[in-house]
Amino acid sequence: MALRSVRRSKRGTGEARETDGLSRRTLRAVPSLPVDPSLPPTTGWLLRGKDGRLTAYAPGPEGVLRWTETRAGGPEWTGPELFRAPGLVPYLAIAQDSDGYVQLVALRRTPAAGGEITTEVVQTIQYQSGRPMRDWYALGTPYPQDRALAAQIGLPAAVVDGEGSLHVFVRNAGGGVCGRSQVPNGKWNKWADFKGSGMLGLPAAAATDHGLMEVLAPTDDVVMRWTQETAGVKFQRAADITASAANGSVTSERTGRERLTHFWRDASSGTVHAWRAGMDPVALGGDGGSGPVALLRTPVDGRDCTILAQRGKDGRPAIAAYPTEDETAGADWTSTGEPCVGAPALAIDGNGRVVLAAFSADGSLRVTRQKAETGLAMGAWTRA
């Protein structure tokens, strides 16, 4: 059954004009995921909207795929819906603000005159669960006059600050980091060069409760880091973290008042490590795995806990939890469900339950929810 496509009548407004077309439709068959196994997977793709409904996002062969709960807490879902995006590299950076708006950022490559390729960072936004997305908006690259250099930039990272403004970061042609920031009135500053060198490919960005941002970028032997002293000021280079983090494996969680804890996978062993300012990296056990670690901070039996999920060494989702900022307690990993592709994701549903989601090899969305028992007991997996 075809769905109506959506186009924004004015960029920057929340109103939409719906027309018949091909930019959005329901798929009759779910495509195999991932589309390009050479690209690093991403987590953070399962988000709860203001109405309590969860939405899952994934890059597809023709654009963005989306699944949405029919009501808060599930268990039924709609989708996958396809939002066509020609030329989109199948990787999404995803960020959400306090109003529930979801920002999707990607890299787009399209043919240009003379057989050349135009590379640009693009962004779209979804205002409400199940509603249309805006047309993709081009943010360009740090090299607006040089297509050859623009083609060398890496995949984007994205974060929303305390004022709801989006910030985007990429590896530049020299192996450092460049970023472009939105300001509260919706306009965009120019691309800024953060310097640095030797970056492996994919930066990571996160913000504290009050919107202070941090940017991390792994190299072969250190993780470069940039921070803000106060909101609205330029980033400054902080001390490097001595660690060998696998490319695309860095994720972060707010674990204290104005504190972020960063997690990554050791490049050689695959073991998950945790780090925050003032401590050495701590290994969190397990037999290793692949991709970034999904993170969620929530009470378990009344105790503040950090929950982690990963694609384990056996290819199955694995989940663990420990008291927040007590890494010495260790994390006992439990494998669950069938083998998955990419990286799993975590969220809290409209009924307050922990939800673990993953994509099967056939591209279908699989979900398990916390049971009404003590501890972190998860129920049977279901297909969305």
C-alpha positions in Angstrom: 0.0 0.0 0.0 1.6 3.3 -1.1 1.9 6.1 1.4 1.8 9.8 0.5 5.1 11.5 0.2 5.8 14.7 2.0 7.5 17.9 1.0 8.1 21.0 3.1 6.5 24.1 1.8 9.0 26.3 3.6 12.4 25.3 4.9 12.7 25.8 8.7 9.0 25.6 9.4 7.1 22.8 11.1 4.3 22.7 8.5 4.2 20.1 5.8 2.5 19.8 2.5 1.6 16.2 1.5 1.5 15.1 -2.1 1.4 11.8 -4.0 4.8 10.7 -5.1 7.7 8.3 -4.6 9.8 9.8 -1.9 8.1 7.8 0.7 6.5 4.3 0.5 6.0 1.1 2.4 8.3 -1.7 1.4 6.8 -5.0 0.3 10.0 -6.9 1.1 12.6 -6.0 3.7 16.0 -5.5 2.1 19.1 -7.2 3.5 21.1 -5.2 6.0 23.7 -3.8 6.2 23.7 -2.3 2.8 27.5 -1.8 2.7 29.3 -4.1 5.2 32.5 -2.0 4.7 30.9 0.9 6.5 31.1 1.0 10.3 27.7 0.3 12.1 26.0 2.8 14.3 23.9 2.6 17.4 21.5 5.2 18.9 19.0 4.4 16.2 16.1 3.6 18.5 14.5 6.7 19.9 11.4 7.6 21.9 9.3 10.5 20.8 7.3 13.0 22.8 4.2 10.8 22.5 6.1 7.9 24.0 6.3 5.8 20.8 9.6 4.3 19.8 11.0 4.8 16.3 13.8 2.8 14.7 15.9 4.1 11.8 18.3 2.3 9.4 20.0 3.2 6.1 18.5 1.3 3.2 19.7 0.8 -0.4 17.5 3.6 -1.6 17.3 5.9 1.4 16.2 5.8 5.0 14.1 3.0 6.5 11.8 3.7 9.5 9.8 1.6 11.9 7.3 3.2 14.3 5.3 1.8 17.2 1.6 2.1 16.7 1.1 3.0 20.3 3.4 3.8 23.2 4.8 0.6 24.7 4.0 -1.5 21.6 4.0 -4.3 20.8 2.8 -3.5 17.2 4.9 -1.5 14.7 4.4 0.1 11.3 7.0 -0.1 8.6 9.5 -0.3 7.3 8.8 2.9 5.5 11.3 4.0 2.9 12.2 7.7 2.6 14.0 7.9 -0.7 17.4 9.7 -0.8 19.3 9.2 -4.0 23.1 9.2 -3.6 23.0 8.8 0.2 25.9 6.8 1.6 24.2 4.2 3.8 25.3 5.5 7.1 23.3 7.7 9.5 24.4 9.9 12.4 21.3 10.4 14.6 20.7 13.0 17.4 17.6 14.0 19.3 16.7 17.2 21.2 14.7 17.7 24.4 11.5 18.4 22.3 11.8 14.9 20.7 12.9 16.2 17.3 15.1 13.6 15.6 18.0 14.9 13.4 19.4 12.6 10.7 22.8 13.5 9.2 24.5 11.6 6.3 26.9 11.9 3.5 25.6 12.3 -0.1 27.5 11.7 -3.3 25.8 12.7 -6.6 27.0 13.0 -10.2 28.3 16.4 -11.4 29.3 17.8 -14.7 32.3 16.3 -16.4 31.9 12.9 -14.7 32.9 14.2 -11.3 31.1 13.5 -8.0 29.8 16.1 -5.6 30.2 15.1 -2.0 28.2 16.9 0.7 27.0 16.5 4.2 23.2 16.5 4.4 20.7 16.8 7.2 16.9 16.2 7.7 14.6 16.4 10.7 11.5 14.5 11.9 9.4 16.6 14.3 7.0 13.9 15.6 6.7 10.1 15.7 5.4 8.7 12.5 5.3 12.1 10.8 7.1 13.0 7.5 10.7 14.1 7.4 11.8 17.3 5.9 13.6 17.4 2.6 17.4 16.9 2.9 19.3 20.1 3.5 22.8 20.4 2.2 25.5 21.5 4.7 28.3 21.2 2.2 31.9 20.3 3.2 34.9 22.2 4.5 36.1 22.3 0.9 33.3 24.1 -1.1 35.6 24.8 -4.1 37.5 21.5 -4.2 35.6 18.4 -5.1 38.7 16.2 -4.8 39.3 17.2 -1.2 35.6 17.1 -0.4 35.6 13.5 -1.6 38.1 12.6 1.1 36.0 13.6 4.1 34.7 11.0 6.5 31.3 10.0 7.7 29.6 12.5 10.0 28.9 12.6 13.7 26.1 14.7 15.2 25.0 16.1 18.6 22.4 18.6 19.8 23.4 21.2 22.3 21.4 22.6 25.3 19.6 25.1 23.1 18.4 22.5 20.6 21.0 23.4 17.9 22.6 20.7 15.8 26.4 20.3 15.5 28.0 18.1 12.8 31.6 16.8 12.7 33.7 15.0 10.1 37.2 13.8 9.5 38.8 16.2 7.1 41.2 15.5 4.2 44.2 16.0 6.5 43.1 13.5 9.1 41.9 16.1 11.6 38.3 17.1 12.6 36.1 19.9 11.1 32.8 20.9 12.4 29.8 23.0 11.5 27.4 24.4 14.1 23.8 25.6 13.9 22.9 28.7 16.0 19.6 29.1 17.9 17.9 31.1 15.0 18.4 28.1 12.7 21.2 29.5 10.6 24.6 27.8 10.2 28.1 29.0 11.0 30.9 28.2 8.5 32.9 25.0 8.8 35.6 25.3 11.5 38.9 23.4 11.5 39.6 21.8 14.9 43.0 20.6 13.7 44.4 17.3 14.8 45.9 14.5 12.6 45.9 10.7 12.2 42.2 10.2 12.8 41.1 6.7 11.8 37.8 7.8 10.2 34.8 8.4 12.4 34.5 11.0 15.2 32.0 10.8 18.1 30.2 13.6 19.8 28.1 13.9 23.0 26.7 16.6 25.3 26.3 16.9 29.0 23.0 17.6 30.8 23.6 21.3 30.3 24.6 21.0 26.7 28.4 21.2 27.0 29.8 19.1 24.1 32.8 16.8 23.7 34.2 15.5 20.5 36.4 12.3 20.4 38.4 11.1 17.5 40.4 7.8 17.6 43.9 7.4 16.1 46.2 4.4 16.1 47.5 5.0 19.6 45.4 7.8 21.2 41.9 9.2 21.2 41.9 13.0 20.4 39.5 15.0 22.4 37.9 18.5 22.2 35.7 20.1 24.9 33.9 23.3 25.8 34.4 25.3 29.0 31.0 26.9 28.8 28.0 26.7 26.5 28.3 28.6 23.2 32.1 29.0 23.3 34.5 27.5 20.7 35.9 24.0 21.2 39.4 23.6 22.7 41.8 20.7 22.4 41.9 18.7 25.6 44.6 16.1 26.6 44.6 13.0 24.4 43.4 9.7 25.9 46.1 7.0 25.7 44.2 4.2 24.2 43.8 2.3 20.9 40.1 2.5 20.1 38.6 0.7 17.1 37.3 3.0 14.4 33.6 3.7 14.8 33.3 2.2 18.2 33.2 5.3 20.4 29.9 6.1 22.2 29.2 8.2 25.3 26.6 8.4 28.1 25.8 11.1 30.7 26.8 9.5 34.0 27.0 12.4 36.5 26.3 16.0 36.9 28.0 17.6 33.9 30.0 14.4 33.4 30.3 12.1 30.4 31.7 8.6 30.4 33.0 7.4 27.0 33.1 3.8 25.8 35.0 2.2 23.0 36.2 -1.1 21.8 39.9 -2.0 22.0 41.3 -2.2 18.5 43.2 -5.4 19.2 41.1 -7.4 21.7 37.7 -6.1 20.9 37.0 -5.6 24.6 34.8 -2.7 25.7 36.5 0.0 27.8 35.1 2.9 29.7 36.8 6.2 30.4 36.0 9.7 31.8 38.1 12.6 32.9 40.2 11.8 36.0 40.5 8.0 35.4 42.4 5.5 33.4 40.5 3.3 30.8 38.8 0.3 32.5 38.0 -2.9 30.6 34.4 -4.1 31.1 34.9 -7.8 30.5 33.4 -10.1 28.0 34.9 -11.9 25.0 34.9 -8.9 22.7 32.7 -8.2 19.7 32.3 -5.7 16.9 30.9 -2.2 16.4 29.9 0.5 18.9 28.3 -0.2 22.2 24.7 0.9 22.9 24.2 2.8 26.1 21.4 3.5 28.5 21.4 5.0 32.0 18.3 4.0 34.0 17.4 2.6 37.5 17.4 -1.2 37.9 15.7 -2.3 41.1 16.0 1.3 42.3 19.7 1.6 41.7 21.2 3.9 39.1 22.7 1.7 36.5 24.4 2.0 33.1 23.2 -0.7 30.6 25.3 -1.7 27.7 24.5 -3.8 24.6 26.8 -5.0 21.9 27.1 -7.4 18.9 29.1 -10.1 20.6 31.8 -12.3 19.3 29.3 -14.9 18.3 27.3 -12.3 16.3 24.4 -12.3 18.8 23.3 -9.3 20.8 24.8 -9.2 24.3 23.6 -7.1 27.2 25.3 -6.1 30.5 24.7 -3.6 33.3 26.6 -2.2 36.3 26.1 0.6 38.9 26.7 3.9 37.1 30.3 5.1 37.5 31.3 2.0 39.4 33.3 0.3 36.6 35.2 -1.8 39.2 32.0 -3.8 39.7 32.5 -5.2 36.3 29.9 -6.1 33.6 28.6 -9.6 33.1 27.6 -10.0 29.5 24.6 -12.2 28.6 24.0 -13.2 24.9 20.5 -13.2 23.8 18.4 -13.8 20.6 19.6 -14.7 17.1 22.7 -13.3 15.3 22.3 -9.7 14.2 23.9 -7.3 11.8 25.2 -3.9 12.6 25.0 -2.8 16.3 22.0 -3.2 18.6 20.2 -0.2 20.2 18.7 0.5 23.6 15.8 2.7 24.7 13.1 3.1 27.4 9.6 2.5 26.0 6.4 4.4 26.9 5.7 2.0 29.8 9.1 2.6 31.3 10.7 -0.7 30.2 14.2 -1.2 28.9 14.0 -2.2 25.2 16.8 -3.9 23.3 16.5 -3.9 19.5 18.6 -5.4 16.7 18.4 -6.1 13.0 18.5 -9.7 11.7 20.4 -10.7 8.7 17.2 -10.5 6.6 16.8 -6.8 7.6 13.9 -7.4 9.9 13.7 -5.5 13.2 13.7 -7.7 16.3 12.8 -6.4 19.8 12.9 -7.6 23.4 11.5 -5.8 26.4 12.2 -5.8 30.1 10.0 -8.2 32.1 8.3 -7.2 35.3 10.9 -9.1 37.4 13.8 -8.1 39.7 17.0 -7.4 37.9 17.4 -6.8 34.2 15.3 -9.7 32.9 14.4 -9.5 29.2 11.4 -11.2 27.6 11.2 -13.1 24.4 12.3 -11.5 21.1 9.5 -10.5 18.7 9.6 -9.4 15.1 8.4 -5.8 14.5 
